[in-house]
């Protein structure tokens, strides 16, 4: 006669099947892994944004090191009344298409020149993004933003 084992037990109606539970957990895991991989990290954008240096008692202002062949392209975005106005290295341009054509011409000559976007504080962000997109489409790999101190605030 066999003695009853403590390891073998009869299935009752109260047992919870684990296979569907494990399947749901793996599906959730796959879902979260796939959705998390498409998240674009903001600091990976190819631009540099920095606040202007303030002269204070803590540390003296340091000048940046000189770069070889530093011919920069400064794109000013001005706000005149309710319209944007554009300048490239001090030359006024009529519209965004003229900005695009001028930047494309400069890119054909020197595509590795750093471009500095300098918007006025009143310029809506959409116009700044338009000029940034035009600059990147022209083929400039390095785009920087100039930050001006706002007037009247302290």
C-alpha positions as CSV (number, residue, x, y, z in Angstrom):
1,X,0.0,0.0,0.0
2,X,1.3,3.5,-0.9
3,X,1.4,6.1,1.7
4,X,-0.2,9.4,0.7
5,X,2.3,12.0,-0.3
6,X,2.2,15.6,1.0
7,X,3.4,16.9,-2.4
8,X,0.6,15.6,-4.5
9,X,-2.7,17.2,-4.1
10,X,-5.9,17.2,-6.0
11,X,-6.9,20.1,-8.1
12,X,-9.8,22.0,-6.7
13,X,-12.0,24.6,-8.2
14,X,-10.2,27.4,-6.2
15,X,-6.8,27.0,-8.0
16,X,-5.8,30.0,-10.2
17,X,-4.3,29.1,-13.5
18,X,-1.0,31.0,-13.9
19,X,-0.5,30.8,-17.6
20,X,-3.0,33.5,-18.6
21,X,-1.6,35.7,-15.8
22,X,2.0,35.3,-17.1
23,X,0.8,36.0,-20.6
24,X,-0.8,39.3,-19.5
25,X,2.4,40.3,-17.6
26,X,4.5,39.7,-20.7
27,X,2.2,41.6,-23.0
28,X,2.3,44.6,-20.6
29,X,6.1,44.3,-20.5
30,X,6.4,44.3,-24.3
31,X,3.9,47.2,-24.6
32,X,5.9,49.4,-22.2
33,X,9.2,48.5,-23.8
34,X,8.0,49.4,-27.3
35,X,6.3,52.7,-26.3
36,X,9.3,53.8,-24.2
37,X,11.8,53.3,-27.1
38,X,10.0,55.9,-29.3
39,X,10.4,58.7,-26.7
40,X,12.8,61.4,-28.2
41,X,15.0,62.9,-25.5
42,X,15.0,66.7,-25.8
43,X,18.7,67.2,-25.0
44,X,19.6,65.2,-28.2
45,X,18.6,68.0,-30.5
46,X,21.5,69.3,-32.5
47,X,21.7,72.8,-31.0
48,X,23.2,74.7,-28.1
49,X,21.1,76.9,-25.9
50,X,22.9,78.8,-23.1
51,X,22.0,81.7,-20.9
52,X,24.0,84.9,-21.3
53,X,26.9,85.2,-18.9
54,X,26.4,87.8,-16.2
55,X,29.3,89.6,-14.7
56,X,29.3,89.0,-11.0
57,X,31.5,89.0,-8.0
58,X,31.7,85.2,-7.9
59,X,33.7,84.6,-11.1
60,X,35.1,86.8,-13.8
61,X,33.8,86.5,-17.3
62,X,35.9,84.2,-19.4
63,X,36.2,84.7,-23.1
64,X,35.6,81.5,-25.2
65,X,38.7,80.0,-26.8
66,X,39.3,81.1,-30.3
67,X,38.3,78.6,-33.0
68,X,40.1,78.1,-36.2
69,X,38.4,79.8,-39.2
70,X,35.5,81.0,-37.1
71,X,33.2,82.5,-39.8
72,X,29.8,82.5,-38.1
73,X,26.5,83.2,-39.8
74,X,24.2,85.3,-37.5
75,X,20.5,85.2,-38.4
76,X,18.5,87.9,-36.6
77,X,14.8,87.5,-36.2
78,X,13.3,90.9,-35.4
79,X,9.7,91.7,-34.6
80,X,8.4,94.8,-36.4
81,X,4.8,95.7,-35.4
82,X,3.0,92.4,-36.0
83,X,5.4,90.9,-38.6
84,X,8.8,89.2,-38.4
85,X,11.8,90.7,-40.1
86,X,15.0,88.7,-40.9
87,X,18.6,89.7,-41.2
88,X,21.6,87.5,-42.1
89,X,24.9,89.1,-40.9
90,X,23.3,92.5,-40.9
91,X,21.7,92.2,-44.4
92,X,17.9,92.6,-44.3
93,X,15.9,90.0,-46.2
94,X,12.3,90.3,-47.4
95,X,10.9,86.9,-46.4
96,X,11.5,83.4,-45.2
97,X,12.1,82.1,-48.7
98,X,14.8,84.7,-49.2
99,X,16.3,83.5,-45.9
100,X,16.2,79.9,-47.2
101,X,17.9,80.9,-50.5
102,X,20.6,82.9,-48.8
103,X,21.4,80.1,-46.3
104,X,21.5,77.5,-49.1
105,X,24.0,79.7,-50.9
106,X,26.1,80.1,-47.8
107,X,25.9,76.3,-47.2
108,X,27.2,75.6,-50.7
109,X,30.3,77.7,-49.9
110,X,30.9,76.7,-46.3
111,X,28.5,74.1,-44.8
112,X,30.5,73.7,-41.6
113,X,30.1,77.4,-40.5
114,X,28.2,77.7,-37.2
115,X,24.9,79.4,-37.5
116,X,23.7,81.6,-34.6
117,X,19.9,82.3,-34.4
118,X,19.3,85.5,-32.5
119,X,15.6,86.2,-32.1
120,X,14.2,89.3,-30.3
121,X,12.4,88.6,-27.1
122,X,9.1,89.5,-28.7
123,X,9.3,87.0,-31.6
124,X,6.8,84.1,-31.3
125,X,8.4,80.7,-31.0
126,X,6.8,79.5,-34.2
127,X,8.9,81.9,-36.3
128,X,12.1,80.9,-34.5
129,X,11.3,77.2,-35.2
130,X,10.7,78.0,-38.9
131,X,14.1,79.6,-39.2
132,X,15.7,76.7,-37.3
133,X,14.1,74.2,-39.7
134,X,15.2,76.3,-42.8
135,X,18.7,76.4,-41.4
136,X,18.9,72.6,-40.8
137,X,17.4,71.9,-44.3
138,X,20.0,74.1,-45.8
139,X,22.6,71.7,-44.5
140,X,24.2,73.4,-41.5
141,X,25.2,70.8,-38.9
142,X,25.8,73.3,-36.1
143,X,23.0,75.7,-35.0
144,X,23.2,77.8,-31.8
145,X,20.8,80.2,-30.2
146,X,21.7,83.6,-28.8
147,X,19.9,84.6,-25.7
148,X,19.3,88.2,-25.0
149,X,18.4,89.6,-21.7
150,X,14.8,90.9,-21.6
151,X,14.4,94.7,-21.2
152,X,12.6,96.1,-18.1
153,X,12.9,93.0,-16.0
154,X,15.3,92.6,-13.1
